[in-house]
Amino acid sequence: MADSRTGGERVMRKVDLEQDVLTNEERTMMDRMNALQAARAMERSRARWFRRNIFLGLALGGVVLGTYGFTMYRVRQETFDDVVPASKEGESSGGS
């Protein structure tokens, strides 16, 4: 199934599945190679998105942690002088 080209390079000729008679072994090998190529193509296409998703996740996590840290910083500075603590039940009845 290999053709000779100029320069001694051997390449596989194109297979016409309707005209060529292929054995089950050859068809199985073609199916395996097609699946392998599809898996490699999927990995290459997903790698770009994986890096973008990692970057986006780290950026969003930084925003969340920054907001939390800023909130805790501002709450620690608050003295809460304007908040009157709730007194015990017996004291709040008015004195009798």
DADANOR-V122109 format. One record per backbone hydrogen bond with DSSP energy under -1.0 kcal/mol. CO is the residue of the C=O (numbers start at 0). NH is the residue of the N-H. Records with the same first field share a line. If there is no record, write none. Layout:
# DADANOR-V122109
CO = NH ; NH
This chain:
# DADANOR-V122109
0 = 12
2 = 10
4 = 7
8 = 4
10 = 2
15 = 19
22 = 26
23 = 27
24 = 28
25 = 29
26 = 30
27 = 31
28 = 32
29 = 33
30 = 34
31 = 35
32 = 36
33 = 37
34 = 38
35 = 39
36 = 40
37 = 41
38 = 42
39 = 43
40 = 44
41 = 45
42 = 46
45 = 49
46 = 50
47 = 51
48 = 52
49 = 53
50 = 54
51 = 55
52 = 56
53 = 57
54 = 58
55 = 59
56 = 60
57 = 61
58 = 62
59 = 63
60 = 64
61 = 65
62 = 66
63 = 67
64 = 68
65 = 69
66 = 70
67 = 71
68 = 72
69 = 73
70 = 74
71 = 75
72 = 76
87 = 91
